Amino acid sequence: MENILKYQELDLKLQQLEKSVASSKEKSVMNQMISYVKDAQNKSMELEHKAKKMMEEYLLLKKEYDKNILTIKQLTAKNSSELSTDEMDEIFNQINIVSSNLYMIERNLNIQLVNIKNILKEFEQTKNGVIKAREKHKESKQKYEQLVSEINPKIEAVKKEMEKLEKGIEPKILTKYKSAKHDNIFPVFVPLNNGNCGGCRMALPMGKLDKLKSDGYIVCEQCGRVIYQK
């Protein structure tokens, strides 16, 4: 029993060491920065697609604007002395219509320009965010690797101790330990505590207590832990 308890103690230490690496701040920051860069890359692609579409719309508006400007030039180039009153009125009407069109087109062009500038600004902010995230990831990675280099030798040392102890543990007990741990039961071995399971605190009937005295340990029916008597 002494060996399996020592084994369990080392196993707890091993879990704590592994957890200190797996749940370290450095690893958390690394993962956050990786996630941020991936999201930023997706966002950049969306912004690029949106900017391309806006630019296409802008060029179409510019083309329409130039077309209307040309129409006005053509209308105003006509010699008024050669035109009748009705023809002059028709030209004025056409000029008014084209001028209204130009006003709306110019308004839409300005809106598109503002939208494009905003997208470019957002793209620049995203790019700068990615640069900072990569720098932070690099810094966190260096710290994480330093942490791993410090903890790994301790982990290996504990594992070697556990391997040595296994040789002095009854195979049946070791198998029971590993099976329970596989079922996420830990600690596996708990002491009897005033007639109760040292794990879940369930009271044990006299029959179970007698079996504990004779066998040296019993399995708790409530939590599945192995109860031993100190």
C-alpha positions as CSV (number, residue, x, y, z in Angstrom):
1,M,0.0,0.0,0.0
2,E,2.9,2.3,0.8
3,N,4.2,2.1,-2.7
4,I,0.9,2.8,-4.5
5,L,0.3,5.8,-2.2
6,K,3.7,7.1,-3.1
7,Y,3.0,6.4,-6.7
8,Q,-0.3,8.4,-6.4
9,E,1.5,11.2,-4.8
10,L,4.0,11.4,-7.6
11,D,1.2,11.1,-10.2
12,L,-0.5,14.2,-8.6
13,K,2.8,16.0,-8.8
14,L,3.1,15.0,-12.5
15,Q,-0.4,16.2,-13.3
16,Q,0.4,19.6,-11.6
17,L,3.6,20.0,-13.6
18,E,1.9,19.1,-16.9
19,K,-1.0,21.4,-16.0
20,S,1.4,24.3,-15.3
21,V,2.6,24.0,-18.9
22,A,-0.7,23.3,-20.6
23,S,-2.6,26.1,-18.8
24,S,0.3,28.6,-18.7
25,K,-0.4,32.2,-19.4
26,E,2.3,32.0,-22.2
27,K,0.5,29.2,-24.0
28,S,-2.9,31.0,-23.6
29,V,-1.5,34.2,-25.1
30,M,0.1,32.2,-27.9
31,N,-3.2,30.6,-28.8
32,Q,-5.0,34.0,-28.5
33,M,-2.6,35.6,-30.9
34,I,-2.8,32.7,-33.4
35,S,-6.6,33.0,-33.3
36,Y,-6.4,36.8,-33.7
37,V,-4.2,36.6,-36.7
38,K,-6.5,34.0,-38.4
39,D,-9.5,36.2,-37.8
40,A,-7.6,39.3,-39.0
41,Q,-6.6,37.4,-42.2
42,N,-10.2,36.5,-42.9
43,K,-11.3,40.1,-42.2
44,S,-8.6,41.4,-44.5
45,M,-9.9,39.2,-47.3
46,E,-13.4,40.4,-46.7
47,L,-12.3,44.1,-46.7
48,E,-10.3,43.5,-49.9
49,H,-13.3,42.0,-51.6
50,K,-15.5,44.9,-50.4
51,A,-13.0,47.5,-51.5
52,K,-12.7,45.9,-54.9
53,K,-16.5,45.9,-55.3
54,M,-16.7,49.6,-54.2
55,M,-14.0,50.5,-56.6
56,E,-15.8,48.9,-59.5
57,E,-19.0,50.8,-58.5
58,Y,-17.0,54.0,-58.2
59,L,-15.5,53.5,-61.7
60,L,-19.0,52.9,-63.1
61,L,-20.3,56.1,-61.5
62,K,-17.2,58.0,-62.8
63,K,-17.9,56.7,-66.3
64,E,-21.5,57.8,-66.0
65,Y,-20.4,61.2,-64.7
66,D,-18.0,61.7,-67.6
67,K,-20.7,60.7,-70.1
68,N,-23.1,63.3,-68.6
69,I,-20.4,66.0,-68.7
70,L,-19.8,65.2,-72.4
71,T,-23.6,65.5,-73.0
72,I,-23.7,69.0,-71.4
73,K,-20.7,70.1,-73.5
74,Q,-22.4,68.9,-76.6
75,L,-25.7,70.7,-75.7
76,T,-24.0,74.0,-74.7
77,A,-21.8,73.9,-77.9
78,K,-24.8,74.4,-80.1
79,N,-25.2,77.8,-81.7
80,S,-28.3,79.4,-80.1
81,S,-28.7,81.8,-83.0
82,E,-29.5,78.9,-85.2
83,L,-32.1,77.3,-82.9
84,S,-35.7,78.0,-82.5
85,T,-37.3,78.9,-79.2
86,D,-38.7,75.4,-78.8
87,E,-35.4,73.9,-79.6
88,M,-33.7,76.1,-77.0
89,D,-36.3,75.2,-74.4
90,E,-35.7,71.5,-75.2
91,I,-31.9,72.0,-74.8
92,F,-32.4,73.8,-71.4
93,N,-34.7,70.9,-70.3
94,Q,-32.0,68.4,-71.3
95,I,-29.3,70.4,-69.5
96,N,-31.4,70.6,-66.3
97,I,-32.0,66.8,-66.4
98,V,-28.3,66.0,-67.0
99,S,-27.3,68.5,-64.3
100,S,-29.6,66.8,-61.8
101,N,-28.1,63.5,-62.9
102,L,-24.6,64.9,-62.4
103,Y,-25.5,66.2,-58.9
104,M,-26.7,62.7,-57.8
105,I,-23.8,61.0,-59.4
106,E,-21.3,63.4,-57.8
107,R,-23.0,62.8,-54.4
108,N,-22.8,59.0,-54.9
109,L,-19.1,59.4,-55.9
110,N,-18.3,61.3,-52.8
111,I,-20.1,58.6,-50.7
112,Q,-18.2,55.9,-52.4
113,L,-14.9,57.7,-51.8
114,V,-15.6,58.0,-48.1
115,N,-16.6,54.4,-47.9
116,I,-13.4,53.3,-49.7
117,K,-11.3,55.5,-47.4
118,N,-13.0,54.0,-44.3
119,I,-12.2,50.5,-45.6
120,L,-8.6,51.3,-46.3
121,K,-8.3,52.8,-42.8
122,E,-9.9,49.6,-41.3
123,F,-7.5,47.5,-43.5
124,E,-4.5,49.5,-42.2
125,Q,-5.7,49.0,-38.6
126,T,-6.1,45.3,-39.1
127,K,-2.7,45.0,-40.7
128,N,-1.1,46.9,-37.7
129,G,-3.0,44.6,-35.3
130,V,-1.6,41.5,-37.1
131,I,1.9,42.9,-36.8
132,K,1.5,43.5,-33.1
133,A,-0.1,40.1,-32.6
134,R,2.8,38.4,-34.3
135,E,5.3,40.2,-32.2
136,K,3.3,39.3,-29.1
137,H,3.1,35.6,-30.3
138,K,6.8,35.5,-30.8
139,E,7.5,36.9,-27.3
140,S,5.0,34.5,-25.7
141,K,6.4,31.6,-27.7
142,Q,9.9,32.3,-26.4
143,K,8.6,32.5,-22.8
144,Y,6.6,29.3,-23.3
145,E,9.6,27.4,-24.7
146,Q,11.6,28.6,-21.7
147,L,8.9,27.4,-19.4
148,V,8.8,24.0,-21.2
149,S,12.6,23.7,-21.0
150,E,12.4,24.2,-17.2
151,I,9.4,22.0,-16.5
152,N,10.2,19.0,-18.9
153,P,13.2,17.7,-16.9
154,K,11.1,17.7,-13.7
155,I,8.3,15.8,-15.6
156,E,10.8,13.3,-16.9
157,A,12.3,12.9,-13.4
158,V,8.8,12.2,-11.9
159,K,8.0,9.7,-14.6
160,K,11.2,7.8,-14.0
161,E,10.4,7.6,-10.2
162,M,6.9,6.3,-11.0
163,E,8.4,3.7,-13.4
164,K,10.7,2.5,-10.6
165,L,7.8,2.3,-8.1
166,E,5.7,0.3,-10.5
167,K,8.0,-2.6,-10.1
168,G,7.2,-2.8,-6.4
169,I,3.5,-2.5,-6.7
170,E,1.2,-5.5,-6.9
171,P,0.0,-5.8,-10.5
172,K,-3.6,-6.1,-9.5
173,I,-3.5,-2.9,-7.4
174,L,-1.7,-1.0,-10.2
175,T,-4.2,-2.2,-12.8
176,K,-7.1,-1.1,-10.5
177,Y,-5.4,2.3,-10.1
178,K,-4.8,2.9,-13.8
179,S,-8.4,1.7,-14.6
180,A,-9.9,4.1,-12.1
181,K,-7.8,7.0,-13.3
182,H,-8.8,6.3,-16.9
183,D,-12.4,6.8,-15.7
184,N,-11.4,10.2,-14.4
185,I,-11.3,9.1,-10.8
186,F,-8.6,10.9,-8.8
187,P,-7.3,10.5,-6.3
188,V,-7.8,6.8,-6.7
189,F,-6.8,5.7,-3.2
190,V,-8.4,7.5,-0.3
191,P,-8.2,6.7,3.5
192,L,-11.1,5.6,5.6
193,N,-12.3,8.7,7.5
194,N,-14.3,7.9,10.6
195,G,-16.2,5.1,8.9
196,N,-16.7,7.1,5.8
197,C,-15.1,7.1,2.3
198,G,-12.3,9.6,2.3
199,G,-13.3,10.7,-1.2
200,C,-17.1,11.2,-1.4
201,R,-17.8,11.0,2.4
202,M,-20.3,8.2,2.1
203,A,-20.8,6.2,5.3
204,L,-19.7,2.6,5.0
205,P,-21.8,-0.3,6.4
206,M,-20.3,-2.7,9.0
207,G,-20.0,-5.4,6.4
208,K,-17.8,-3.2,4.2
209,L,-15.7,-2.2,7.2
210,D,-15.1,-5.8,8.1
211,K,-14.0,-6.5,4.5
212,L,-11.7,-3.5,4.6
213,K,-10.0,-5.0,7.7
214,S,-9.6,-8.4,6.1
215,D,-8.6,-7.3,2.6
216,G,-6.7,-4.1,3.4
217,Y,-8.8,-2.1,0.9
218,I,-12.3,-1.9,-0.7
219,V,-13.9,-0.1,-3.6
220,C,-16.4,2.6,-2.7
221,E,-19.8,1.8,-4.4
222,Q,-20.6,5.6,-4.5
223,C,-17.5,7.1,-6.1
224,G,-15.4,4.1,-7.3
225,R,-12.4,5.1,-5.3
226,V,-10.3,2.6,-3.4
227,I,-10.6,3.0,0.3
228,Y,-7.7,1.9,2.5
229,Q,-7.2,2.0,6.3
230,K,-4.3,4.0,7.6
